[in-house]
């Protein structure tokens, strides 16, 4: 590897300038032979004005002998690893760049020391999959000899340190006995069934005719599917209990996003389609089996690396890519990378035939700019402005084309949020009642006033349930995201930070435009952010670019899981009967709500409800003695 010799320069440069200089050294697609110059003036010419030489023919570039094409994969999460695996049997020389010290991204298996001084492998990022919506990933696991096992996927809510608790299991719906006399709780149950039925109508309605949707003021124009889930709930009269004690916790749990980070702003149609694909809207139908990888998901990473011929796979961990410099539009030159070696602090660079960016969506623009994050990018403000400027592009300081306006418009919409994760054994971050303990446990603190979101949210994964670690044998094994109060330090065995995509209407529209810039100027883009943000989405996006852009061959047929159950659901007679029953129930509920508003009835109901609730609380307390 070439290393920038800063001692040769007449004055010191910041690391980002050094990285650009190194990348400029390899931007000449004349030969595989790496040349360096002792003159700092030549380095500056490369950086600030020298144009690329014409592309040499393939034989000249290969120095008269056959040499495998070099592919760089930036990021070793599920997308980057998916692309690498798909290219296992190709003739390419693969280089994987990962800024962390280990491969995997969200695939992060950690050692956990149990209460009996044993060691087990616990997943802290990617944990589960299901048979319905992970078709490519499950077939991949079979190909590499990793067999998943069935697990449970249950969900529960605990509010205000146990003041209100429930779970989706039969025994957990009324685990807190006073819920039997809470009209709010009954209304939530009714709205869950109603939502599961009527939300499907949004998928059967053509996008341009969905009434009441919010017009987008962005450059994407007006889109009927811009309606947020918050607007949908308000439009169709869903209760606050359904919103705060079911849908927001479910959304926050599934996407590892706190309610103050766009739970209500989530595009309604995207959320409903995801829930339908994952059978989360199934009131009557059977749900698919969920699975986990025994021994930890690190097993599939090891299987990928083991299968690769050692001379064709080069892994660069603790290497943060600083720049991706592409050839001019229309040319077929090499793509040059520069990176900082975290171990040595050196600036290195090399040229590649193709680059796959498997990083987060909001990391793409800084990489494509020669000045990285120092460039200030702004999307076009209106649709007409965006259309008129598609042929233009931003100019890098070197005078060559770097980032087009269309690329800026697309990638500037993708955002991420950071989530802090603890691996621990502190039961204070679980619901108060064991009957409510589930796979996903959502703990929330209410706000004193009615605002758009509940505050103070925590999500705890019970790994004893998810990965089959019996508590009596291993003690509590828990993974908690964003705890409001940190777990007991003596019970913490690991702390990690994960980035998760934020979904807005603009981001969903940008996903649809991504295809127009794929495989241009030697670069492809993949990641879970290109779809719903899950492991199958990331893995499949990496496999797809390897197939479509580099000719990869798979041992099975690739499946597009976006519409795993089709474009829209087909209602059967049971659904129509259920809808009729819901209409009758709605009339009864509205009548009861009207009666309860009468002063005399309200007082009577209040007294009876308090008496029965206290009586049940006493019985619950005595049962614990």
N, C-alpha and C positions, 0 to 999 in steps of 0.2 A: 504494500500500500504506500501511496505517496503521502508524505507528511509535510505540511507547510513549515518551512524553516523560518520562523519569525525573526531569527537573528540576521537574516539577509536583508530584511526590510529597513529602510532608512528611519522609520519611526514606528512605534507600536500601533497596532490596529485592534479594535474590538473583535471578539470572537466571531460575530456574525459577518464582519467584513472579511476576516480570514477564510471563513467557510465559503463565501462567495468566490473569493480568489481561487481557492482550491477547485471548486466546481468549474470555474472558467478554464482552468488548465485542461480539463477533460472534455470541453465542449467542442473540440475540433475532431470531427468524425473521419480522420484520415487514416488512423491506424490503431490497432489494439495496443501498440507499444506506448507506454506512458512516458512522456517526456517532461522534463522540468527545466526551468530556466533560472539561471542565477541572477537574472536582472529583474529587479522589482518594477522597472518601468514596463516590461512586457506583461507582468501580472496586472498592472493598472490598465494597460491597453485592453487586455481581455475583459476586465471588469467594466470599463467605462467607454468602450467605443469600438473595439475591433469586431468586425463582422465574421461570421463563420465562413470557412472555405467551402467550396462545393463538395457534395457527397462523393466520396471515392467509391469505386465499385466494390462488390462484395469480396472478390478475390484479393484485391489490394488490401482491404481492411483486415482480412484474415491472414495477411502476410504470406499468401501463397499456399497455405495449408488449411485443412479443415479444422475449425474450432467451434465448439458448441456456443450457441447464442446464450447471452447472459440475461437473466431475468432478476430484477430486484423486487422484493415484496417488503413494503414498509408497514410494519405492524404485525404482530404475531397473535392477534386475537382469533376468534373463530373464523373470520373472513380470510385473513392472511393464511392461516393454517389450512383452510378449505382449498384455497387456490394452490398452495404448495402440494397438498395431497393429490389433487387432480392432475398435477404435472409430474407425479412420481415416475411414470413410465415413459416420459418424454425424453428428448435428447438435450433439454435445456440445462444450463448450469444455474442453480437457484441460490440466491442470496437473500436471507431473511434478516431484516434489521428491526431490532426491538430495543426501545429505550430503557425498559426495565431490565432487571438482572436475570429474568427467567422468561421463557416463552409462556403464552397462554392468555394474557389479558384478563378477562373475567373468568376464565377457566383457572381457578386458583385453589388448589388442594393444599391444605395445611395439616401438619402434625398436631394432634391434640392429646395431651397427657390426661388420662382419666383419673378418677378418684382412687383407683386401685393400681396406680403407677404403670398402667398399660398405655400403649400408643396406638391411636387410630387415625385414619386418613379422613379429614372432613373437608367438604367443599364449602367455600365461602362466597363464591360468585355464581357461576352456572351450577345449578343443582338438579333440576328436573326437566323432563320432556314428556310429550304424550304421543300416542300412536297415530293420532289423526292429523296433526299439523307439523310433524317433524319427519316427513318421509325420506328426504335425502340424508339427513343426519343419521337416522336409525339404520338406513341401508349402508351408510359408510361405516358405522360401528360394527355391523356384521362383517363387512369386508376386512376390517383390520383385527377382527377377533376379540372385540370387546362386547360382552353381553350385558345389557342393562337388566334390572329387575324391577318388578312392580313396587309402587309406593303409594302413599295416601296424599291427596291434595284436598285439605280442608281449610276453612277460613273462619276466624273469630274476631270479635271486637270487644275491647274493654275500655270503658270511658271513666275518667276521673277516679282512678285507683279502685275500680271495682264497683262504683256506684251504679253503673249500668253495664251488663255483659251479656253477650249471646254468641252463638256459633252456628254455622250452617248445618251441622250434624243434627239428626233428629233429637238426640238427648240434650243438645246444646241450645236449641231455640228457646226453651223455657228453663234453662239451667238456673237462671235467677227467677225464682218463683213469682216474685211480684210482677214480672213481665206479663203474667196472665191477666193482670188487671190494669195494664198500661195501654190506653187507646193508641198512643204513639207507636207502640211496638206492633200492635195488630195492623195499624195502617202501613207500617213499613213492610210487613209480610205481604199484605195485599198488593202494594206497589211493586214489590219484587216480581210477583207472578204477573202483574199487568205489564211491567217493563219487558219481561222475558217474552211476552206475546206480541205486544204492539210495537216494540222497537224494531222488529223485523220488517215492518212496513217501510221503514226508511231505506231498506236495501232493495225493495221491489219498485220503488218510485224512481223514475228517471231523474238524474241530477238537476236538469234544467227546469223541472216542474215542482221541485220541493218548495212548498209554500212556507213563507215566514222565515226563510233563511237570511242570514245577515250578509249584506253585500260587502265584498272585500274591497278595501281602498288601496290595495297594493298594485304593483305592476302586473300581476297576474289577471287583473280584471275581476268581474263579478262572477262568483261561482256559487251555485246553490248548495254545495256541500260544505260551505264555510260555516254553517251553523255549528256552534259549540255545544258540548253536552250540557253546559249550564243553561244555555238558551233553550235547548230542547226540553229540559226538565221544567223550566218555568212555563214554557208554551203549553205543555200538556198537563200541568197541574200536579206534578209529583210532590210528595210531602218532604218536609225538611228532614224527617227521620230517615226516609229512604236515601236522601242525598248524603247526610252526614254519617249515618250508621251502617250504610251498605255500599252505595256506588262509589263515593269518594275513597273510602278505605280500600275497596276492591281495586280501583284504578291505581291508587298510590302503591298498593302492594304489588300488583302485576308489573308496573313500570318502574318500581323503586323510585317514585317521585313523590315528594311531600306535597300536601294539598296547596301550599302557597306557591308551588311551581307548576301551575297550569293544569291542575286536575279538571277544573270546571271549564277551562279554555280548550280542552282537548276536542278536536273535531269529532262531532257526534257520529258521523257516518263511519269514520275510521275505527272508532272505539267499538261501535255496534258490530261492524263486520268482524273485527278481531274476536269479540266475545262469542259471536255466532260460530266462527271457524273453530274456536277452542271449546265449543259446547258449553259455554258459560251461561247461555240463555235457554238451557234445556230444562223445562219444567216437567215434561212427561217422558221425553226420550232418554235413552241410556247414554251416559257420558263415556268418553274414551278412557282407556287406562293410562295412568301416569307412571313414569319410570325414572329410575336414577341409576347411576353407575356404581356398583359396589367397588370399594377400594379407592373411590375418587375419580373425578373426570381427568385428572392428570394422566391416567392410563391411555387415553386416546392420543394425547400429545406424544407420549413415549412411543406409541405404535407408529405414528406418522414418521417420526425421526428414524426409527429403527429400520423402516422399509426403504428409505432412500439410500442409494449408493453413496458412500462417503465422499467420493470425489465430485459429486454433483450437488451436494447440499452444503452450504456454508452459512452458519448461524452466527450473527453478530449481535450479542446481547450487550446491554449497557451502552448502546450506540444510538444517539439521538440524531436523526436526519435533520439537517438544517435547511437544505435547499434541494429542489428538483428543477433542474434547468432543461427545458425541452427544446428541440430543434425548431427552426422557423416553420410556420404553417406551410404545408405543401411539400416540405422536404422530408427526407427519410434518414436524417442523422440520428446519432445516438442520444439517449437521455442521460444526463450527468447528475450524479448525486454527490453531495458533500455531507459529512457527518462528524459529530464530535464523539470521540471515544471516551466514555465516562470513566474508564479505569485509568487511562493515561492522560486524559485531557488534550490529546492530540487532535488536530484537524486532518481528516482523510477525505479522499474522493476517488471516484471511479466512474466509468461510462458503462451503460447498459443498453441492450437492444430494446427492452421494454420494462416499464415500471408499473407495478400494481400498488396503489395506495389503499391499504387496508386499515387506515387510521380513522379517527372520528371525523364526521363531516365538517365540523368547524375548524379542523386542523389543516384542511386542504389548501385554502387560499394562502396562508403564511408559507407553506412549503413551495407553492408554485411561484411565489414572488422572490426575486433575487435578494430583496431586502427583508424577506421573512415578515415577521409581525410588525415591522416598522412601516410597511405600506398601509395607508388608510384606504380601505375599500368601501365603497358605498353602492348599493344596488340602485338601478334606475328607478325614478320616482313614479313613473307612469308607464302604462303598457305601450303607448305610442313611442315614448322616449326609448324604451327597451328595444322595441322593434327596429327603430331607425338606427340604433347604434350597434346592432349585432355584428355588422361587418367591421366595426372599429374595435380596438383593443387598447388596454393600458400599455404604456411604454415603460419598460424597465430602464434603470439608469444606464444600461449598456447600449440602449438604442434598439434592441431586438424585441419582438413581440413576446410577451410573457403571459399575461392573464387577460382573456377576452371579457367583454362586458357580459356576455351570456354566462360565462363561468362565474363571474362575480354575482350576478343576479341569482344563480342557483345556489352556490355554496354559502352565500351570506345569510341564507334563511335557516341553516342548520345550527342548532345550539345544543349545548349539553349542560347538565347539572351534576355537581359533585355530591356523592353520598358517602358518609363515613360508616364503616362496618367494623363490628367487634366480634371476635370469636371468644366466647366466655361460658361461664356456668352459673351466672347470677340469676336466680329465680325471681328477683325483684322486677325483672323486665319480661315477666310472663303475666297473664291474667290471674286475678285473685283466686278464682274458682277453677279447680282442676277439671271439672266437667266441661269447661270452655276451652281448655287447651287444644290447639289444633296445629296443623302444619304451619300456617301463616297466622300470626297473632298481631293484631293491629291495636296498639295502645294510644289513646288520644286524651288530651286535656281540653275541656271546653273553654271557650272564651266567655268573658262576662257579658258581652253584648253580641247581638246578631250581626256578624260580618259575612263576607262572601265565603270564607273558609273556616273550618275549625282549626284551632291552633295546637301546637305541641304534639306532634305525631311521632310514633316509634313503631317499627315493624320488626318483630322477632320471628325468625324461622326456628322451629323446634326440630333440630337435626336428629333427635332421638326417634321421631316419627318418620322424617323424610328419608334418612339413610339407615334406618333399622339399627340404632344403637340403644339397646335396652337400658333404661335409666338405672335399674337395680344393679346392673353390671358395670356401667360406665359413668354413672352420675349424669347430671344435666349437661347436655351438649347443645349450645345455643349460638345462633348467629343473629346479631341485631344491627339494623340499619338506622342511622340517625337517632340515637337515643337522646331524650331530653335531658336525662341525667346519666352520666357515665356509669357503667357497671363497676362493681367493687374491683379495684385494681388487683387485689389478690386472686381474683377469679378470671382475669383477662389473660388470654393466651395469644392474642393477635389483634392488630388494628390495621385496617386497610382503607384506601380511598378508591372508589370506583366512579367513572364518568358514565352517565346514562343520557341518551338523547331526549330532548324536549320536543313534543309534537304540537305543532300549530297548523292552522290551515295553510299558511304559506309553505311550511316544510313539506306537507303532503303534496302540494302542487309541484314543488321543486323536485320531488321524487319522480314525478311523471316526466319531467323535462330532462332528467339525468341522462337518458339514453342518447340524447342529441349530442352530447360531448364525450361519450364513452369512446375509448380507443382512438382518440385523436392525439396527434403529436407524441405517440409512443407511450401514453399513460392511460391506465384503466382505474376505475374507482369501485370499491366494494366496502361493505360494512353492514352491520345490523341496522344502522340509521337509514338505509335505502328502503326499508320496509317498516315492520312493526317494532323492531328493536330487540328481537329475541335470537336465541342461538341458531335456530334453523334459518332465520333471515340472514344473519351474518354469514354462516357457513355456506348457504346456497348462493349468496351473492358472489362470494369468492370463487366457488366452483363454476358459476356461470361465466364470469369473465375469463377464466382459464379455458373453458370450452369454446366460447364465441370468439375470443381475441387471440388465443394461442393454440387452438386446435387440440385441447386435451381430450382424452378418451376415458370414459368411466366404465367400471365393471357392471353398471346398472343404468337403467333409463332415468335421466334427470327429470324431476317433476317440479312444476311451478306450484308452490304451496299457497300462493296469494289467495286463490279461490279454491281452496281444498274441498269445499262443499258446494261449489258452483257459485254463480253470480248472485243468486237470490234463493231464499227458501221456498219450498212448496208446502202450503198448509194442507193438513189432512183433516178428516172429520173430527178427530179428537180436539184439534186446535179450535175449530169452530164452536164445538160444544163448550170448551173452556172459556172462549171469548164471550159467549152468551151468559155463562155463569158470572163472569167478571162484570158484565154490564148490570146484572141484577144486584150484585154485591155493591157496586158503586152507588146505585140508587139508595140502598140501605145505609151505606156509610154517610152519604150526604144528608140523609134524613136524620141520622143519629147526631151528626155534627151540628145540625140546626137545632135539635132538641137540647143538646148539651149547652148551647149558648144561652138558653133561657135561664134566668137567675136561680129560680127554685130548683130546677133539674140539675143545674151545675153544682149547686151547694150539696144536694143530696148525693150526687155521683161522687163528688170530692170526698165527702165524709166516709162513704162506704168503701171507696177505693183506698183511702189512707188506712182505714181499720183492717181491711183484708191484707193489704201490703205489709203492715206491721206484724200481723198474725203470721204471715208466711215467712217474714224475716226471722221471727222468733223460732219458728219450726226449723228453718235452715240453720240457725245458730246452734240449736240444741242437737241437730244431727251431726254437727262437727265435733261435739264434746265426746 
